[in-house]
């Protein structure tokens, strides 16, 4: 009589399972997921926070980790485009923004970024088209308004540019960048007192903003306040500031003052200061032409 093999097989199977359990326990259920992918939301948050704060090296580090986990990450593509734009690599930034302009979440910001990249590349008409589309889809994109205002300044469309700056300031009323750019617009129009106020506002928001510091010195020079314009200038910046003051004086027709500042700029420079030397030659040519014109008029 043949014995039923099933009880023995069952016993052997249970013994094997018991042995496996004792030497190599099964991993916990959570280990069946992908721990790297579970990190992605946190990495994206950290990267975007760093990008917003202008900590581009830190943001770039996070985005590289994101791409290593998810090479198709849209967030990383957008973030790296913004970093390239901030670094002045407008061509690469434009390429990265290119594929995102129709994205439902990133589209308006990608249009803003591509428009600003095109503005840096001197493609003003294409830049204006992108920036207008960007604010049409999201009016809170203050950098797009600021970019539009700069294009309008270049066209001397002062009313339009003032409106664009004001829309930017509606979104970011404390932005030192926008106040500085508005001040430069006023200075281009010859509205020096308003320009000075705008630069001072920018510097109250960000005292170390170099563009506003330089522009304020120019505005003071336009008011004839040359001594005030030189206040607080360090030795490293002195030659450039003296040259800039001389240039303003030359444009204003204050030729003796201009000559004095160009000469001081050359003397203060540790090496040959070509720009100041060329300005001095230009000034002397203007003076000779003015003398010749006066002589002819007298005759």
C-alpha positions in Angstrom: 0.0 0.0 0.0 1.4 3.3 -1.1 1.7 6.1 1.4 0.3 9.6 0.6 3.4 11.8 0.0 1.6 15.1 0.7 2.0 15.2 4.6 5.7 14.7 4.2 6.0 17.4 1.5 4.1 19.8 3.6 6.4 19.1 6.6 9.5 19.6 4.4 8.1 22.9 3.1 7.4 24.2 6.6 10.9 23.2 7.7 12.4 25.1 4.7 10.4 28.2 5.4 11.3 28.0 9.1 15.0 27.8 8.2 14.7 30.8 5.8 13.0 32.8 8.4 15.7 32.1 11.0 18.6 32.9 8.7 17.3 35.7 6.5 14.2 37.5 7.8 11.9 39.2 5.2 12.5 42.9 4.9 9.9 45.3 6.3 7.1 46.4 4.0 8.4 50.0 3.7 11.6 48.7 2.0 9.6 47.7 -1.1 9.3 51.4 -2.1 12.0 53.6 -3.7 13.6 55.7 -0.9 15.2 58.1 -3.4 11.9 58.9 -5.1 10.4 59.5 -1.7 13.0 62.2 -1.2 12.0 64.1 -4.3 9.2 66.4 -2.8 11.5 67.5 0.0 14.4 68.1 -2.4 12.2 70.2 -4.7 11.0 72.3 -1.8 14.6 72.9 -0.7 15.8 73.7 -4.2 12.9 76.2 -4.8 13.5 77.9 -1.5 17.2 78.3 -2.2 16.4 79.6 -5.7 13.9 82.2 -4.3 16.5 83.4 -1.8 19.1 83.8 -4.5 21.3 80.9 -3.1 22.0 79.6 -6.6 24.9 77.3 -5.8 22.8 75.5 -3.1 19.8 75.3 -5.4 22.0 73.9 -8.2 23.2 71.2 -5.8 19.6 70.2 -5.0 18.6 70.2 -8.6 21.5 67.9 -9.6 20.3 65.4 -7.0 16.8 65.6 -8.3 18.0 64.9 -11.9 20.0 62.0 -10.7 16.8 60.5 -9.3 14.4 61.7 -12.0 16.1 62.8 -15.2 12.8 63.9 -16.6 12.0 66.3 -13.7 10.3 69.4 -14.9 11.0 71.2 -11.7 14.7 70.6 -12.1 14.7 71.8 -15.7 12.9 75.0 -14.8 15.2 75.6 -11.8 18.4 75.0 -13.8 17.1 77.4 -16.4 16.6 80.1 -13.7 20.1 79.5 -12.4 21.6 79.8 -15.9 19.6 83.1 -16.4 20.9 84.5 -13.1 24.5 83.5 -14.1 24.1 85.5 -17.3 24.1 82.4 -19.6 21.1 83.7 -21.6 21.5 81.3 -24.5 21.5 78.2 -22.3 18.6 79.6 -20.2 16.6 80.2 -23.3 17.1 76.6 -24.4 16.0 75.2 -21.1 12.9 77.5 -20.8 11.9 76.6 -24.4 10.3 73.3 -23.7 8.3 74.6 -20.8 6.4 77.5 -22.2 3.3 75.4 -22.8 3.4 73.5 -19.5 0.2 74.1 -17.4 2.1 74.8 -14.2 5.5 76.3 -15.3 4.3 77.9 -18.6 3.9 81.5 -17.5 7.1 81.6 -15.5 8.9 79.9 -18.4 7.7 82.6 -20.8 8.9 85.2 -18.3 12.3 83.5 -18.1 12.6 83.1 -21.9 11.6 86.7 -22.4 14.3 87.9 -19.9 16.9 85.7 -21.6 15.9 87.1 -25.0 16.2 90.6 -23.5 19.7 89.9 -22.4 20.5 88.7 -25.9 19.2 91.9 -27.4 16.2 90.2 -29.0 13.8 93.0 -27.9 10.8 92.2 -30.1 10.7 88.5 -29.2 11.4 89.4 -25.6 8.5 91.8 -25.4 6.2 89.2 -27.0 7.1 86.6 -24.4 6.9 89.0 -21.5 3.4 90.3 -22.5 2.2 86.7 -22.8 3.6 85.9 -19.4 1.8 88.8 -17.6 -1.3 88.0 -19.6 -1.4 84.5 -18.1 -0.1 85.6 -14.6 -0.1 89.3 -13.8 1.9 88.6 -10.6 5.1 88.0 -12.5 6.9 91.2 -11.5 10.1 90.4 -13.3 8.2 90.3 -16.5 6.7 93.7 -15.8 10.2 95.0 -14.9 11.6 93.6 -18.2 8.8 95.2 -20.2 9.5 98.5 -18.5 13.2 98.3 -19.5 12.2 97.7 -23.1 9.8 100.6 -23.0 12.6 102.8 -21.5 14.8 101.9 -24.5 12.0 103.1 -26.7 11.6 106.3 -24.6 8.0 105.3 -24.0 8.1 106.9 -20.6 4.3 106.7 -19.8 4.2 103.0 -20.6 7.4 102.2 -18.7 6.2 104.0 -15.6 3.0 101.9 -15.8 5.0 98.7 -16.0 7.2 99.6 -13.1 4.1 100.5 -11.0 2.6 97.1 -11.8 5.8 95.4 -10.7 5.8 97.4 -7.5 2.2 96.4 -6.8 3.4 92.9 -6.5 6.8 93.6 -4.8 6.5 97.1 -3.3 9.9 96.7 -1.5 11.9 95.5 -4.4 15.2 97.4 -4.5 15.8 96.2 -8.1 12.5 97.8 -9.4 13.0 101.0 -7.4 16.6 101.3 -8.8 15.3 100.7 -12.4 12.6 103.2 -12.0 15.2 105.7 -10.7 17.3 105.1 -13.8 14.2 105.7 -16.0 13.7 109.0 -14.3 17.4 109.9 -14.8 17.1 109.2 -18.5 14.2 111.6 -18.6 16.1 114.3 -16.8 13.9 114.0 -13.7 16.9 114.0 -11.4 15.1 114.7 -8.1 12.7 111.8 -8.6 15.6 109.6 -9.7 17.5 110.4 -6.5 14.5 109.6 -4.3 14.1 106.2 -6.1 17.7 105.3 -5.7 17.6 106.2 -2.0 14.5 104.0 -1.6 16.3 101.1 -3.3 19.3 101.6 -0.9 17.0 101.7 2.1 15.8 98.2 1.0 19.2 96.9 0.1 22.1 99.1 1.3 24.7 97.0 -0.6 23.0 97.2 -4.0 25.9 98.3 -6.2 23.8 99.4 -9.1 21.8 101.8 -6.9 24.9 103.1 -5.3 26.5 103.9 -8.7 23.3 105.4 -10.0 22.8 107.6 -6.9 26.3 109.0 -7.5 25.4 109.8 -11.1 22.2 111.5 -10.0 24.1 113.6 -7.4 26.6 114.6 -10.1 23.8 115.7 -12.4 22.6 118.0 -9.5 26.1 119.4 -9.3 26.7 117.7 -5.9 30.1 116.2 -6.9 31.4 116.1 -3.3 28.4 114.3 -2.0 28.7 111.8 -4.9 32.2 110.9 -3.7 31.2 110.3 -0.1 32.1 106.9 1.1 33.9 105.7 -2.0 36.7 103.2 -1.4 40.0 103.3 -3.1 39.2 100.3 -5.3 36.2 102.0 -6.8 37.6 105.6 -6.8 39.0 105.6 -10.4 35.7 104.4 -11.9 33.6 106.8 -9.8 35.8 109.8 -10.7 35.6 108.9 -14.4 31.8 108.6 -14.2 31.5 112.0 -12.4 33.7 113.5 -15.1 31.5 112.1 -17.8 28.4 113.6 -16.3 30.2 117.0 -16.0 31.3 116.7 -19.6 27.8 116.0 -20.8 26.5 118.9 -18.7 29.1 121.2 -20.3 31.1 121.7 -17.1 34.3 121.1 -19.0 36.8 122.3 -16.3 35.2 120.1 -13.7 35.1 117.2 -16.1 38.8 117.6 -16.9 39.7 117.6 -13.2 37.8 114.4 -12.6 39.2 112.6 -15.6 42.7 113.6 -14.6 42.1 112.4 -11.0 40.7 109.1 -12.3 43.9 108.5 -14.3 46.1 109.4 -11.3 44.1 107.2 -8.9 44.2 104.2 -11.1 46.9 101.6 -10.3 47.3 100.9 -14.0 46.6 102.7 -17.3 43.0 103.8 -17.2 42.1 103.7 -20.9 38.5 104.9 -20.6 39.3 108.0 -18.6 42.2 108.8 -20.9 39.9 108.5 -23.9 37.3 110.7 -22.2 40.0 113.3 -21.5 40.9 113.3 -25.2 37.3 113.6 -26.2 36.9 116.5 -23.7 39.8 118.4 -25.2 38.4 117.9 -28.7 35.1 119.4 -27.5 36.9 122.3 -25.9 38.9 122.9 -29.2 35.8 122.8 -31.2 34.0 125.2 -28.9 37.0 127.6 -29.1 37.1 127.4 -32.9 33.3 128.0 -33.1 33.7 131.1 -30.8 36.5 132.5 -32.9 34.4 132.1 -36.1 31.4 133.7 -34.4 33.5 136.7 -33.3 34.8 137.3 -36.8 
